[in-house]
Amino acid sequence: MKGHGLRDAGSNIAHGSIAQMFALVAGVILTVAGVVALIVNADFHTGGEIVTDKLLFMDVNGWSGLLMLLTGVVLVAASRVAGMARRACVGVGVLYLVLTIWSLFTASVIGLFPVNDMTAIVYAAIGVLGVTAGLGPDRHDDAA
């Protein structure tokens, strides 16, 4: 019978798929970044009234903080099961790639998310790594 303790959860992730590891690591980073972004700027204005502040090198507002927080929580939640982690990585990756492509044409995506060059680079990295982790091969240990 399997236990449900933290030791088992950590063991499953450590020996799990690449998608599970990406989902956990990226999910924690995005969740923390989302919380910090909401602390830095919790403004939820839209359209031409977007108010932004800097979080390190990225433009952030309440909407972008919420995006990072929600996608981070989705990734962390999905990281426990390999199949869910793969789907979450692809889904979040595609979302961030769409945001990246949209940001090439405007300074705010759908009038909600402020985007500067560095924000677009971060979105592209999350997108490419997420899709790669989700569609990549499973990790198999050959040792018996």
Backbone torsions as a table, in degrees:
resi	resn	phi	psi	omega
1	MET	NA	133.1	-179.3
2	LYS	-80.6	143.3	173.4
3	GLY	-83.8	166.1	179.5
4	HIS	-120.0	24.7	-176.6
5	GLY	-82.4	175.9	179.4
6	LEU	-64.7	-34.1	179.3
7	ARG	-59.2	-43.4	178.6
8	ASP	-65.6	-40.5	-179.5
9	ALA	-62.7	-46.3	178.6
10	GLY	-64.1	-38.8	178.9
11	SER	-64.4	-42.4	179.0
12	ASN	-62.2	-41.8	-179.9
13	ILE	-68.7	-45.5	-177.6
14	ALA	-61.6	-33.7	-179.5
15	HIS	-105.5	12.0	-176.8
16	GLY	-87.3	-165.0	-177.1
17	SER	-78.4	166.1	176.0
18	ILE	-61.5	-37.3	178.6
19	ALA	-62.1	-40.1	178.4
20	GLN	-64.0	-43.7	179.7
21	MET	-65.0	-44.5	178.1
22	PHE	-61.6	-45.2	-178.3
23	ALA	-59.5	-42.4	-179.4
24	LEU	-68.1	-51.4	-176.4
25	VAL	-66.0	-52.1	-179.7
26	ALA	-64.5	-37.3	179.4
27	GLY	-62.4	-44.0	178.6
28	VAL	-64.9	-44.5	179.9
29	ILE	-62.1	-46.6	-179.8
30	LEU	-65.0	-38.2	178.7
31	THR	-63.6	-47.2	179.0
32	VAL	-63.9	-44.2	179.0
33	ALA	-62.3	-38.3	178.5
34	GLY	-64.4	-43.0	178.0
35	VAL	-63.9	-45.2	179.7
36	VAL	-64.1	-41.6	178.8
37	ALA	-61.5	-39.8	178.0
38	LEU	-67.4	-31.7	175.5
39	ILE	-70.4	-42.0	-179.1
40	VAL	-66.0	-44.1	-177.7
41	ASN	-153.7	107.7	179.5
42	ALA	-103.3	28.6	-180.0
43	ASP	-80.5	128.8	-178.0
44	PHE	-113.1	29.0	175.6
45	HIS	-68.1	158.1	-178.6
46	THR	-126.5	170.6	175.7
47	GLY	67.2	-135.2	-178.0
48	GLY	-75.9	-6.3	-177.2
49	GLU	-96.3	15.5	-176.9
50	ILE	-63.8	127.5	175.9
51	VAL	-107.2	125.3	-177.6
52	THR	-120.1	155.8	170.5
53	ASP	-133.7	167.0	-179.9
54	LYS	-94.6	133.7	168.0
55	LEU	-116.6	101.5	-169.7
56	LEU	57.6	-100.2	-176.0
57	PHE	-116.7	1.2	-176.6
58	MET	-103.0	144.7	170.4
59	ASP	-79.3	130.2	-179.8
60	VAL	-134.0	154.6	169.2
61	ASN	-145.5	-171.7	-178.9
62	GLY	-60.6	-39.6	-178.7
63	TRP	-65.4	-44.9	-179.5
64	SER	-68.9	-34.7	174.8
65	GLY	-63.2	-42.1	178.2
66	LEU	-65.5	-40.1	176.8
67	LEU	-58.7	-49.5	-179.7
68	MET	-63.5	-42.7	179.8
69	LEU	-61.6	-49.5	-177.8
70	LEU	-66.2	-44.0	179.5
71	THR	-67.9	-33.2	176.0
72	GLY	-65.0	-44.2	179.3
73	VAL	-64.4	-40.8	177.7
74	VAL	-60.0	-45.9	-179.4
75	LEU	-64.3	-44.5	179.5
76	VAL	-62.1	-45.1	-179.1
77	ALA	-62.4	-36.9	-177.7
78	ALA	-80.6	-13.4	-173.0
79	SER	-67.5	-16.6	-177.3
80	ARG	-73.5	-27.4	-175.9
81	VAL	-122.4	128.5	-173.8
82	ALA	-55.7	-47.5	-178.2
83	GLY	-63.8	-41.6	177.9
84	MET	-66.5	-39.3	179.7
85	ALA	-62.8	-42.4	179.6
86	ARG	-61.7	-47.7	-179.9
87	ARG	-63.6	-41.7	179.7
88	ALA	-65.5	-41.1	178.8
89	CYS	-61.9	-45.1	179.3
90	VAL	-65.6	-45.9	-179.0
91	GLY	-61.6	-48.7	179.0
92	VAL	-66.7	-39.7	178.2
93	GLY	-60.6	-45.9	178.8
94	VAL	-63.6	-41.9	177.6
95	LEU	-56.9	-48.1	-179.1
96	TYR	-68.9	-31.3	175.1
97	LEU	-68.0	-39.4	176.0
98	VAL	-61.9	-44.2	177.8
99	LEU	-61.5	-38.4	178.7
100	THR	-63.3	-48.6	-179.2
101	ILE	-63.0	-43.2	179.1
102	TRP	-61.3	-37.6	-176.8
103	SER	-68.2	-14.7	177.4
104	LEU	-68.9	-20.1	-173.8
105	PHE	-109.5	-9.9	-175.9
106	THR	-156.0	160.9	-179.2
107	ALA	-86.3	-8.0	174.3
108	SER	-142.2	133.9	-178.1
109	VAL	-85.5	122.6	-176.3
110	ILE	46.4	30.1	177.8
111	GLY	70.5	13.0	-179.1
112	LEU	-118.1	-50.2	-171.5
113	PHE	-99.8	114.3	177.3
114	PRO	-70.8	141.5	-178.2
115	VAL	-136.7	123.6	168.0
116	ASN	-109.6	-177.5	-176.3
117	ASP	-59.8	-43.0	-178.4
118	MET	-69.4	-35.3	175.9
119	THR	-62.8	-42.4	178.8
120	ALA	-62.7	-38.5	178.6
121	ILE	-65.9	-42.3	178.4
122	VAL	-64.2	-44.5	178.0
123	TYR	-60.1	-43.2	179.5
124	ALA	-62.9	-42.0	179.6
125	ALA	-63.4	-45.7	177.9
126	ILE	-60.4	-42.7	-178.8
127	GLY	-63.9	-50.4	-177.8
128	VAL	-65.9	-46.0	179.9
129	LEU	-65.8	-38.8	179.2
130	GLY	-64.4	-48.0	179.6
131	VAL	-65.0	-41.6	179.0
132	THR	-62.1	-44.9	179.1
133	ALA	-65.2	-38.6	-178.3
134	GLY	-72.6	-33.1	-178.1
135	LEU	-99.6	-8.0	-177.7
136	GLY	-71.8	173.1	-178.8
137	PRO	-70.1	154.6	173.0
138	ASP	-72.6	152.5	177.3
139	ARG	-88.9	124.6	179.2
140	HIS	-120.8	131.0	174.6
141	ASP	-90.1	124.5	-179.0
142	ASP	-82.0	-16.8	-179.1
143	ALA	-71.3	135.2	-179.3
144	ALA	-100.9	NA	NA
